[in-house]
Amino acid sequence: MKIDMAFVEELSGYRVGAPPRPTGGLSVDGAAIDAGVCAESKCENCGHQGMEYHPFIRDNSHSYRAFAVCPECGEAFEF
Ligand SMILES: [Zn+2]
């Protein structure tokens, strides 16, 4: 999947951003974990090691979507 106009269209209503950090001692910071997973991931398209973390959130539904984007070939993978 490439980041192009169709991709942006699909994400309309979302904005760039990670979900707010949870409060409370036992909560897991999912965004930090996802960012770490991205950094250690390999691009399935070109094999580049180290994906960029691109989180999007939609405020009204508290929807969260995260993408790993390859800085080398631009391929994006939702996870
Ligand atoms: Zn790639």
PDB file of the backbone (N, CA, C, O) and the ligand in Angstrom, with CONECT records:
HET     ZN  A 101       1
ATOM      1  N   MET A   1       0.849  -1.191   0.000  1.00  0.00           N
ATOM      2  CA  MET A   1       0.000   0.000   0.000  1.00  0.00           C
ATOM      3  C   MET A   1       0.884   1.241   0.000  1.00  0.00           C
ATOM      4  O   MET A   1       1.785   1.366   0.829  1.00  0.00           O
ATOM      5  N   LYS A   2       0.632   2.134  -0.907  1.00  0.00           N
ATOM      6  CA  LYS A   2       1.389   3.379  -0.964  1.00  0.00           C
ATOM      7  C   LYS A   2       0.582   4.492  -0.309  1.00  0.00           C
ATOM      8  O   LYS A   2      -0.648   4.470  -0.300  1.00  0.00           O
ATOM      9  N   ILE A   3       1.288   5.446   0.228  1.00  0.00           N
ATOM     10  CA  ILE A   3       0.613   6.638   0.744  1.00  0.00           C
ATOM     11  C   ILE A   3       0.375   7.570  -0.433  1.00  0.00           C
ATOM     12  O   ILE A   3       1.307   8.201  -0.931  1.00  0.00           O
ATOM     13  N   ASP A   4      -0.859   7.652  -0.871  1.00  0.00           N
ATOM     14  CA  ASP A   4      -1.214   8.522  -1.990  1.00  0.00           C
ATOM     15  C   ASP A   4      -2.546   9.185  -1.669  1.00  0.00           C
ATOM     16  O   ASP A   4      -2.985   9.188  -0.519  1.00  0.00           O
ATOM     17  N   MET A   5      -3.183   9.744  -2.685  1.00  0.00           N
ATOM     18  CA  MET A   5      -4.417  10.471  -2.420  1.00  0.00           C
ATOM     19  C   MET A   5      -5.527   9.563  -1.896  1.00  0.00           C
ATOM     20  O   MET A   5      -6.304   9.958  -1.027  1.00  0.00           O
ATOM     21  N   ALA A   6      -5.595   8.372  -2.419  1.00  0.00           N
ATOM     22  CA  ALA A   6      -6.624   7.438  -1.960  1.00  0.00           C
ATOM     23  C   ALA A   6      -6.428   7.102  -0.490  1.00  0.00           C
ATOM     24  O   ALA A   6      -7.379   6.961   0.279  1.00  0.00           O
ATOM     25  N   PHE A   7      -5.178   6.982  -0.138  1.00  0.00           N
ATOM     26  CA  PHE A   7      -4.839   6.671   1.242  1.00  0.00           C
ATOM     27  C   PHE A   7      -5.252   7.823   2.153  1.00  0.00           C
ATOM     28  O   PHE A   7      -5.833   7.611   3.217  1.00  0.00           O
ATOM     29  N   VAL A   8      -4.946   9.038   1.723  1.00  0.00           N
ATOM     30  CA  VAL A   8      -5.302  10.217   2.511  1.00  0.00           C
ATOM     31  C   VAL A   8      -6.818  10.327   2.627  1.00  0.00           C
ATOM     32  O   VAL A   8      -7.352  10.673   3.681  1.00  0.00           O
ATOM     33  N   GLU A   9      -7.501  10.026   1.521  1.00  0.00           N
ATOM     34  CA  GLU A   9      -8.963  10.057   1.507  1.00  0.00           C
ATOM     35  C   GLU A   9      -9.540   9.087   2.532  1.00  0.00           C
ATOM     36  O   GLU A   9     -10.469   9.412   3.272  1.00  0.00           O
ATOM     37  N   GLU A  10      -8.975   7.907   2.553  1.00  0.00           N
ATOM     38  CA  GLU A  10      -9.442   6.876   3.467  1.00  0.00           C
ATOM     39  C   GLU A  10      -9.258   7.319   4.912  1.00  0.00           C
ATOM     40  O   GLU A  10     -10.025   6.940   5.797  1.00  0.00           O
ATOM     41  N   LEU A  11      -8.237   8.120   5.131  1.00  0.00           N
ATOM     42  CA  LEU A  11      -7.937   8.554   6.487  1.00  0.00           C
ATOM     43  C   LEU A  11      -8.587   9.889   6.832  1.00  0.00           C
ATOM     44  O   LEU A  11      -8.318  10.450   7.895  1.00  0.00           O
ATOM     45  N   SER A  12      -9.430  10.399   5.957  1.00  0.00           N
ATOM     46  CA  SER A  12     -10.047  11.679   6.273  1.00  0.00           C
ATOM     47  C   SER A  12     -10.867  11.531   7.546  1.00  0.00           C
ATOM     48  O   SER A  12     -11.573  10.540   7.735  1.00  0.00           O
ATOM     49  N   GLY A  13     -10.765  12.498   8.384  1.00  0.00           N
ATOM     50  CA  GLY A  13     -11.378  12.370   9.695  1.00  0.00           C
ATOM     51  C   GLY A  13     -10.364  11.970  10.747  1.00  0.00           C
ATOM     52  O   GLY A  13     -10.575  12.134  11.949  1.00  0.00           O
ATOM     53  N   TYR A  14      -9.259  11.440  10.253  1.00  0.00           N
ATOM     54  CA  TYR A  14      -8.175  11.129  11.177  1.00  0.00           C
ATOM     55  C   TYR A  14      -7.164  12.270  11.137  1.00  0.00           C
ATOM     56  O   TYR A  14      -7.078  13.000  10.149  1.00  0.00           O
ATOM     57  N   ARG A  15      -6.417  12.417  12.193  1.00  0.00           N
ATOM     58  CA  ARG A  15      -5.293  13.343  12.157  1.00  0.00           C
ATOM     59  C   ARG A  15      -4.065  12.614  12.677  1.00  0.00           C
ATOM     60  O   ARG A  15      -4.156  11.617  13.393  1.00  0.00           O
ATOM     61  N   VAL A  16      -2.925  13.145  12.294  1.00  0.00           N
ATOM     62  CA  VAL A  16      -1.680  12.521  12.734  1.00  0.00           C
ATOM     63  C   VAL A  16      -1.555  12.667  14.236  1.00  0.00           C
ATOM     64  O   VAL A  16      -1.709  13.759  14.783  1.00  0.00           O
ATOM     65  N   GLY A  17      -1.280  11.582  14.881  1.00  0.00           N
ATOM     66  CA  GLY A  17      -1.089  11.669  16.324  1.00  0.00           C
ATOM     67  C   GLY A  17      -1.246  10.315  16.966  1.00  0.00           C
ATOM     68  O   GLY A  17      -1.953   9.443  16.460  1.00  0.00           O
ATOM     69  N   ALA A  18      -0.596  10.158  18.058  1.00  0.00           N
ATOM     70  CA  ALA A  18      -0.715   8.938  18.836  1.00  0.00           C
ATOM     71  C   ALA A  18      -1.803   9.125  19.882  1.00  0.00           C
ATOM     72  O   ALA A  18      -2.094  10.254  20.278  1.00  0.00           O
ATOM     73  N   PRO A  19      -2.395   8.051  20.325  1.00  0.00           N
ATOM     74  CA  PRO A  19      -3.385   8.162  21.395  1.00  0.00           C
ATOM     75  C   PRO A  19      -2.735   8.731  22.647  1.00  0.00           C
ATOM     76  O   PRO A  19      -1.536   8.557  22.860  1.00  0.00           O
ATOM     77  N   PRO A  20      -3.507   9.398  23.462  1.00  0.00           N
ATOM     78  CA  PRO A  20      -2.923   9.990  24.667  1.00  0.00           C
ATOM     79  C   PRO A  20      -2.312   8.929  25.557  1.00  0.00           C
ATOM     80  O   PRO A  20      -2.796   7.801  25.648  1.00  0.00           O
ATOM     81  N   ARG A  21      -1.248   9.322  26.201  1.00  0.00           N
ATOM     82  CA  ARG A  21      -0.597   8.384  27.125  1.00  0.00           C
ATOM     83  C   ARG A  21      -1.549   8.022  28.256  1.00  0.00           C
ATOM     84  O   ARG A  21      -2.182   8.892  28.853  1.00  0.00           O
ATOM     85  N   PRO A  22      -1.637   6.763  28.534  1.00  0.00           N
ATOM     86  CA  PRO A  22      -2.527   6.343  29.615  1.00  0.00           C
ATOM     87  C   PRO A  22      -1.998   6.830  30.956  1.00  0.00           C
ATOM     88  O   PRO A  22      -0.792   6.957  31.165  1.00  0.00           O
ATOM     89  N   THR A  23      -2.911   7.090  31.833  1.00  0.00           N
ATOM     90  CA  THR A  23      -2.499   7.454  33.177  1.00  0.00           C
ATOM     91  C   THR A  23      -2.717   6.241  34.073  1.00  0.00           C
ATOM     92  O   THR A  23      -3.563   5.391  33.795  1.00  0.00           O
ATOM     93  N   GLY A  24      -1.972   6.177  35.110  1.00  0.00           N
ATOM     94  CA  GLY A  24      -2.103   5.028  35.999  1.00  0.00           C
ATOM     95  C   GLY A  24      -0.917   4.108  35.837  1.00  0.00           C
ATOM     96  O   GLY A  24      -0.428   3.891  34.728  1.00  0.00           O
ATOM     97  N   GLY A  25      -0.467   3.579  36.931  1.00  0.00           N
ATOM     98  CA  GLY A  25       0.787   2.843  36.956  1.00  0.00           C
ATOM     99  C   GLY A  25       0.834   1.593  36.115  1.00  0.00           C
ATOM    100  O   GLY A  25       1.891   1.257  35.581  1.00  0.00           O
ATOM    101  N   LEU A  26      -0.274   0.893  35.979  1.00  0.00           N
ATOM    102  CA  LEU A  26      -0.208  -0.409  35.331  1.00  0.00           C
ATOM    103  C   LEU A  26      -0.565  -0.361  33.850  1.00  0.00           C
ATOM    104  O   LEU A  26      -0.504  -1.378  33.159  1.00  0.00           O
ATOM    105  N   SER A  27      -0.940   0.827  33.363  1.00  0.00           N
ATOM    106  CA  SER A  27      -1.332   0.927  31.966  1.00  0.00           C
ATOM    107  C   SER A  27      -0.116   0.778  31.056  1.00  0.00           C
ATOM    108  O   SER A  27       1.007   1.125  31.421  1.00  0.00           O
ATOM    109  N   VAL A  28      -0.372   0.263  29.888  1.00  0.00           N
ATOM    110  CA  VAL A  28       0.692   0.102  28.906  1.00  0.00           C
ATOM    111  C   VAL A  28       0.601   1.238  27.898  1.00  0.00           C
ATOM    112  O   VAL A  28      -0.481   1.546  27.400  1.00  0.00           O
ATOM    113  N   ASP A  29       1.720   1.851  27.600  1.00  0.00           N
ATOM    114  CA  ASP A  29       1.760   2.902  26.598  1.00  0.00           C
ATOM    115  C   ASP A  29       1.872   2.260  25.216  1.00  0.00           C
ATOM    116  O   ASP A  29       2.964   1.978  24.722  1.00  0.00           O
ATOM    117  N   GLY A  30       0.718   2.043  24.620  1.00  0.00           N
ATOM    118  CA  GLY A  30       0.671   1.330  23.344  1.00  0.00           C
ATOM    119  C   GLY A  30       1.426   2.028  22.236  1.00  0.00           C
ATOM    120  O   GLY A  30       2.051   1.375  21.400  1.00  0.00           O
ATOM    121  N   ALA A  31       1.377   3.352  22.219  1.00  0.00           N
ATOM    122  CA  ALA A  31       2.052   4.104  21.156  1.00  0.00           C
ATOM    123  C   ALA A  31       3.556   3.896  21.221  1.00  0.00           C
ATOM    124  O   ALA A  31       4.215   3.744  20.192  1.00  0.00           O
ATOM    125  N   ALA A  32       4.092   3.889  22.426  1.00  0.00           N
ATOM    126  CA  ALA A  32       5.538   3.699  22.582  1.00  0.00           C
ATOM    127  C   ALA A  32       5.937   2.300  22.129  1.00  0.00           C
ATOM    128  O   ALA A  32       6.989   2.108  21.520  1.00  0.00           O
ATOM    129  N   ILE A  33       5.084   1.330  22.434  1.00  0.00           N
ATOM    130  CA  ILE A  33       5.360  -0.046  22.018  1.00  0.00           C
ATOM    131  C   ILE A  33       5.309  -0.159  20.497  1.00  0.00           C
ATOM    132  O   ILE A  33       6.178  -0.770  19.875  1.00  0.00           O
ATOM    133  N   ASP A  34       4.267   0.447  19.907  1.00  0.00           N
ATOM    134  CA  ASP A  34       4.123   0.394  18.451  1.00  0.00           C
ATOM    135  C   ASP A  34       5.319   1.038  17.753  1.00  0.00           C
ATOM    136  O   ASP A  34       5.813   0.533  16.745  1.00  0.00           O
ATOM    137  N   ALA A  35       5.774   2.161  18.306  1.00  0.00           N
ATOM    138  CA  ALA A  35       6.929   2.847  17.718  1.00  0.00           C
ATOM    139  C   ALA A  35       8.160   1.953  17.769  1.00  0.00           C
ATOM    140  O   ALA A  35       8.960   1.917  16.834  1.00  0.00           O
ATOM    141  N   GLY A  36       8.295   1.238  18.871  1.00  0.00           N
ATOM    142  CA  GLY A  36       9.424   0.326  19.008  1.00  0.00           C
ATOM    143  C   GLY A  36       9.346  -0.829  18.033  1.00  0.00           C
ATOM    144  O   GLY A  36      10.355  -1.250  17.468  1.00  0.00           O
ATOM    145  N   VAL A  37       8.129  -1.343  17.838  1.00  0.00           N
ATOM    146  CA  VAL A  37       7.927  -2.444  16.896  1.00  0.00           C
ATOM    147  C   VAL A  37       8.293  -1.997  15.482  1.00  0.00           C
ATOM    148  O   VAL A  37       8.928  -2.736  14.730  1.00  0.00           O
ATOM    149  N   CYS A  38       7.882  -0.779  15.134  1.00  0.00           N
ATOM    150  CA  CYS A  38       8.191  -0.238  13.806  1.00  0.00           C
ATOM    151  C   CYS A  38       9.691  -0.152  13.580  1.00  0.00           C
ATOM    152  O   CYS A  38      10.203  -0.562  12.538  1.00  0.00           O
ATOM    153  N   ALA A  39      10.377   0.383  14.563  1.00  0.00           N
ATOM    154  CA  ALA A  39      11.825   0.595  14.429  1.00  0.00           C
ATOM    155  C   ALA A  39      12.552  -0.724  14.214  1.00  0.00           C
ATOM    156  O   ALA A  39      13.619  -0.756  13.601  1.00  0.00           O
ATOM    157  N   GLU A  40      11.977  -1.808  14.715  1.00  0.00           N
ATOM    158  CA  GLU A  40      12.631  -3.108  14.593  1.00  0.00           C
ATOM    159  C   GLU A  40      12.099  -3.917  13.421  1.00  0.00           C
ATOM    160  O   GLU A  40      12.576  -5.019  13.149  1.00  0.00           O
ATOM    161  N   SER A  41      11.107  -3.364  12.730  1.00  0.00           N
ATOM    162  CA  SER A  41      10.491  -4.114  11.644  1.00  0.00           C
ATOM    163  C   SER A  41      11.258  -3.938  10.336  1.00  0.00           C
ATOM    164  O   SER A  41      11.970  -2.958  10.121  1.00  0.00           O
ATOM    165  N   LYS A  42      11.077  -4.921   9.491  1.00  0.00           N
ATOM    166  CA  LYS A  42      11.700  -4.900   8.173  1.00  0.00           C
ATOM    167  C   LYS A  42      10.602  -4.713   7.133  1.00  0.00           C
ATOM    168  O   LYS A  42       9.515  -5.277   7.260  1.00  0.00           O
ATOM    169  N   CYS A  43      10.889  -3.928   6.117  1.00  0.00           N
ATOM    170  CA  CYS A  43       9.917  -3.686   5.061  1.00  0.00           C
ATOM    171  C   CYS A  43       9.667  -4.971   4.286  1.00  0.00           C
ATOM    172  O   CYS A  43      10.603  -5.630   3.833  1.00  0.00           O
ATOM    173  N   GLU A  44       8.390  -5.318   4.140  1.00  0.00           N
ATOM    174  CA  GLU A  44       8.050  -6.540   3.409  1.00  0.00           C
ATOM    175  C   GLU A  44       8.194  -6.344   1.909  1.00  0.00           C
ATOM    176  O   GLU A  44       8.207  -7.308   1.143  1.00  0.00           O
ATOM    177  N   ASN A  45       8.302  -5.091   1.500  1.00  0.00           N
ATOM    178  CA  ASN A  45       8.390  -4.794   0.069  1.00  0.00           C
ATOM    179  C   ASN A  45       9.841  -4.796  -0.431  1.00  0.00           C
ATOM    180  O   ASN A  45      10.169  -5.451  -1.420  1.00  0.00           O
ATOM    181  N   CYS A  46      10.705  -4.045   0.277  1.00  0.00           N
ATOM    182  CA  CYS A  46      12.084  -3.913  -0.215  1.00  0.00           C
ATOM    183  C   CYS A  46      13.117  -4.465   0.753  1.00  0.00           C
ATOM    184  O   CYS A  46      14.297  -4.549   0.415  1.00  0.00           O
ATOM    185  N   GLY A  47      12.689  -4.841   1.952  1.00  0.00           N
ATOM    186  CA  GLY A  47      13.615  -5.436   2.901  1.00  0.00           C
ATOM    187  C   GLY A  47      14.372  -4.437   3.758  1.00  0.00           C
ATOM    188  O   GLY A  47      15.253  -4.817   4.529  1.00  0.00           O
ATOM    189  N   HIS A  48      14.034  -3.159   3.627  1.00  0.00           N
ATOM    190  CA  HIS A  48      14.717  -2.138   4.431  1.00  0.00           C
ATOM    191  C   HIS A  48      14.448  -2.360   5.907  1.00  0.00           C
ATOM    192  O   HIS A  48      13.311  -2.607   6.309  1.00  0.00           O
ATOM    193  N   GLN A  49      15.490  -2.270   6.709  1.00  0.00           N
ATOM    194  CA  GLN A  49      15.354  -2.467   8.150  1.00  0.00           C
ATOM    195  C   GLN A  49      15.090  -1.126   8.826  1.00  0.00           C
ATOM    196  O   GLN A  49      15.847  -0.172   8.646  1.00  0.00           O
ATOM    197  N   GLY A  50      14.020  -1.060   9.599  1.00  0.00           N
ATOM    198  CA  GLY A  50      13.719   0.166  10.335  1.00  0.00           C
ATOM    199  C   GLY A  50      12.598   0.954   9.697  1.00  0.00           C
ATOM    200  O   GLY A  50      12.830   1.781   8.816  1.00  0.00           O
ATOM    201  N   MET A  51      11.385   0.696  10.144  1.00  0.00           N
ATOM    202  CA  MET A  51      10.213   1.374   9.594  1.00  0.00           C
ATOM    203  C   MET A  51       9.886   2.601  10.449  1.00  0.00           C
ATOM    204  O   MET A  51      10.217   2.666  11.633  1.00  0.00           O
ATOM    205  N   GLU A  52       9.224   3.572   9.806  1.00  0.00           N
ATOM    206  CA  GLU A  52       8.804   4.771  10.536  1.00  0.00           C
ATOM    207  C   GLU A  52       7.391   4.571  11.067  1.00  0.00           C
ATOM    208  O   GLU A  52       6.535   3.985  10.405  1.00  0.00           O
ATOM    209  N   TYR A  53       7.177   5.063  12.249  1.00  0.00           N
ATOM    210  CA  TYR A  53       5.889   4.907  12.927  1.00  0.00           C
ATOM    211  C   TYR A  53       4.996   6.108  12.602  1.00  0.00           C
ATOM    212  O   TYR A  53       5.361   7.256  12.859  1.00  0.00           O
ATOM    213  N   HIS A  54       3.823   5.823  12.034  1.00  0.00           N
ATOM    214  CA  HIS A  54       2.886   6.888  11.671  1.00  0.00           C
ATOM    215  C   HIS A  54       1.515   6.620  12.284  1.00  0.00           C
ATOM    216  O   HIS A  54       0.699   5.915  11.689  1.00  0.00           O
ATOM    217  N   PRO A  55       1.261   7.160  13.436  1.00  0.00           N
ATOM    218  CA  PRO A  55      -0.038   6.963  14.083  1.00  0.00           C
ATOM    219  C   PRO A  55      -1.056   8.014  13.646  1.00  0.00           C
ATOM    220  O   PRO A  55      -0.713   9.171  13.404  1.00  0.00           O
ATOM    221  N   PHE A  56      -2.303   7.591  13.552  1.00  0.00           N
ATOM    222  CA  PHE A  56      -3.403   8.507  13.257  1.00  0.00           C
ATOM    223  C   PHE A  56      -4.522   8.251  14.255  1.00  0.00           C
ATOM    224  O   PHE A  56      -4.798   7.107  14.618  1.00  0.00           O
ATOM    225  N   ILE A  57      -5.154   9.315  14.686  1.00  0.00           N
ATOM    226  CA  ILE A  57      -6.294   9.140  15.581  1.00  0.00           C
ATOM    227  C   ILE A  57      -7.480   9.936  15.069  1.00  0.00           C
ATOM    228  O   ILE A  57      -7.319  10.934  14.367  1.00  0.00           O
ATOM    229  N   ARG A  58      -8.656   9.489  15.423  1.00  0.00           N
ATOM    230  CA  ARG A  58      -9.896  10.209  15.127  1.00  0.00           C
ATOM    231  C   ARG A  58     -10.536  10.501  16.472  1.00  0.00           C
ATOM    232  O   ARG A  58     -10.859   9.592  17.237  1.00  0.00           O
ATOM    233  N   ASP A  59     -10.712  11.784  16.744  1.00  0.00           N
ATOM    234  CA  ASP A  59     -11.118  12.175  18.083  1.00  0.00           C
ATOM    235  C   ASP A  59     -12.518  11.698  18.466  1.00  0.00           C
ATOM    236  O   ASP A  59     -12.736  11.227  19.582  1.00  0.00           O
ATOM    237  N   ASN A  60     -13.468  11.823  17.530  1.00  0.00           N
ATOM    238  CA  ASN A  60     -14.853  11.585  17.935  1.00  0.00           C
ATOM    239  C   ASN A  60     -15.132  10.133  18.301  1.00  0.00           C
ATOM    240  O   ASN A  60     -15.966   9.856  19.162  1.00  0.00           O
ATOM    241  N   SER A  61     -14.442   9.214  17.654  1.00  0.00           N
ATOM    242  CA  SER A  61     -14.701   7.805  17.963  1.00  0.00           C
ATOM    243  C   SER A  61     -13.552   7.172  18.735  1.00  0.00           C
ATOM    244  O   SER A  61     -13.584   5.981  19.046  1.00  0.00           O
ATOM    245  N   HIS A  62     -12.546   7.970  19.039  1.00  0.00           N
ATOM    246  CA  HIS A  62     -11.353   7.460  19.718  1.00  0.00           C
ATOM    247  C   HIS A  62     -10.743   6.302  18.941  1.00  0.00           C
ATOM    248  O   HIS A  62     -10.212   5.346  19.506  1.00  0.00           O
ATOM    249  N   SER A  63     -10.841   6.430  17.632  1.00  0.00           N
ATOM    250  CA  SER A  63     -10.285   5.396  16.783  1.00  0.00           C
ATOM    251  C   SER A  63      -8.794   5.665  16.573  1.00  0.00           C
ATOM    252  O   SER A  63      -8.367   6.812  16.448  1.00  0.00           O
ATOM    253  N   TYR A  64      -8.038   4.615  16.540  1.00  0.00           N
ATOM    254  CA  TYR A  64      -6.594   4.725  16.413  1.00  0.00           C
ATOM    255  C   TYR A  64      -6.116   3.757  15.356  1.00  0.00           C
ATOM    256  O   TYR A  64      -6.435   2.569  15.397  1.00  0.00           O
ATOM    257  N   ARG A  65      -5.350   4.270  14.409  1.00  0.00           N
ATOM    258  CA  ARG A  65      -4.771   3.410  13.388  1.00  0.00           C
ATOM    259  C   ARG A  65      -3.284   3.720  13.306  1.00  0.00           C
ATOM    260  O   ARG A  65      -2.877   4.882  13.319  1.00  0.00           O
ATOM    261  N   ALA A  66      -2.499   2.691  13.222  1.00  0.00           N
ATOM    262  CA  ALA A  66      -1.053   2.882  13.164  1.00  0.00           C
ATOM    263  C   ALA A  66      -0.498   2.240  11.901  1.00  0.00           C
ATOM    264  O   ALA A  66      -0.902   1.147  11.503  1.00  0.00           O
ATOM    265  N   PHE A  67       0.438   2.950  11.283  1.00  0.00           N
ATOM    266  CA  PHE A  67       1.058   2.449  10.068  1.00  0.00           C
ATOM    267  C   PHE A  67       2.563   2.439  10.229  1.00  0.00           C
ATOM    268  O   PHE A  67       3.153   3.344  10.818  1.00  0.00           O
ATOM    269  N   ALA A  68       3.157   1.414   9.700  1.00  0.00           N
ATOM    270  CA  ALA A  68       4.601   1.373   9.575  1.00  0.00           C
ATOM    271  C   ALA A  68       4.926   1.760   8.138  1.00  0.00           C
ATOM    272  O   ALA A  68       4.489   1.097   7.197  1.00  0.00           O
ATOM    273  N   VAL A  69       5.690   2.828   7.971  1.00  0.00           N
ATOM    274  CA  VAL A  69       6.006   3.321   6.636  1.00  0.00           C
ATOM    275  C   VAL A  69       7.485   3.152   6.367  1.00  0.00           C
ATOM    276  O   VAL A  69       8.328   3.512   7.189  1.00  0.00           O
ATOM    277  N   CYS A  70       7.786   2.604   5.217  1.00  0.00           N
ATOM    278  CA  CYS A  70       9.179   2.377   4.845  1.00  0.00           C
ATOM    279  C   CYS A  70       9.787   3.672   4.322  1.00  0.00           C
ATOM    280  O   CYS A  70       9.263   4.254   3.372  1.00  0.00           O
ATOM    281  N   PRO A  71      10.891   4.139   4.925  1.00  0.00           N
ATOM    282  CA  PRO A  71      11.520   5.375   4.457  1.00  0.00           C
ATOM    283  C   PRO A  71      12.252   5.172   3.129  1.00  0.00           C
ATOM    284  O   PRO A  71      12.625   6.135   2.459  1.00  0.00           O
ATOM    285  N   GLU A  72      12.447   3.925   2.766  1.00  0.00           N
ATOM    286  CA  GLU A  72      13.198   3.617   1.553  1.00  0.00           C
ATOM    287  C   GLU A  72      12.292   3.604   0.322  1.00  0.00           C
ATOM    288  O   GLU A  72      12.581   4.268  -0.673  1.00  0.00           O
ATOM    289  N   CYS A  73      11.191   2.842   0.393  1.00  0.00           N
ATOM    290  CA  CYS A  73      10.348   2.682  -0.798  1.00  0.00           C
ATOM    291  C   CYS A  73       8.967   3.301  -0.622  1.00  0.00           C
ATOM    292  O   CYS A  73       8.198   3.376  -1.580  1.00  0.00           O
ATOM    293  N   GLY A  74       8.643   3.743   0.587  1.00  0.00           N
ATOM    294  CA  GLY A  74       7.366   4.434   0.795  1.00  0.00           C
ATOM    295  C   GLY A  74       6.196   3.513   1.020  1.00  0.00           C
ATOM    296  O   GLY A  74       5.066   3.978   1.168  1.00  0.00           O
ATOM    297  N   GLU A  75       6.439   2.210   1.050  1.00  0.00           N
ATOM    298  CA  GLU A  75       5.355   1.274   1.303  1.00  0.00           C
ATOM    299  C   GLU A  75       4.857   1.429   2.742  1.00  0.00           C
ATOM    300  O   GLU A  75       5.647   1.637   3.663  1.00  0.00           O
ATOM    301  N   ALA A  76       3.531   1.324   2.924  1.00  0.00           N
ATOM    302  CA  ALA A  76       2.960   1.479   4.258  1.00  0.00           C
ATOM    303  C   ALA A  76       2.191   0.226   4.628  1.00  0.00           C
ATOM    304  O   ALA A  76       1.479  -0.352   3.806  1.00  0.00           O
ATOM    305  N   PHE A  77       2.344  -0.179   5.865  1.00  0.00           N
ATOM    306  CA  PHE A  77       1.651  -1.357   6.367  1.00  0.00           C
ATOM    307  C   PHE A  77       0.881  -0.984   7.619  1.00  0.00           C
ATOM    308  O   PHE A  77       1.447  -0.452   8.574  1.00  0.00           O
ATOM    309  N   GLU A  78      -0.417  -1.269   7.610  1.00  0.00           N
ATOM    310  CA  GLU A  78      -1.202  -1.008   8.813  1.00  0.00           C
ATOM    311  C   GLU A  78      -1.028  -2.170   9.774  1.00  0.00           C
ATOM    312  O   GLU A  78      -0.936  -3.330   9.372  1.00  0.00           O
ATOM    313  N   PHE A  79      -0.985  -1.833  11.034  1.00  0.00           N
ATOM    314  CA  PHE A  79      -0.861  -2.915  12.024  1.00  0.00           C
ATOM    315  C   PHE A  79      -1.648  -2.586  13.270  1.00  0.00           C
ATOM    316  O   PHE A  79      -1.666  -3.375  14.215  1.00  0.00           O
TER     317      PHE A  79
HETATM  318 ZN    ZN A 101      10.553  -0.663   1.649  1.00  0.00          ZN2+
END
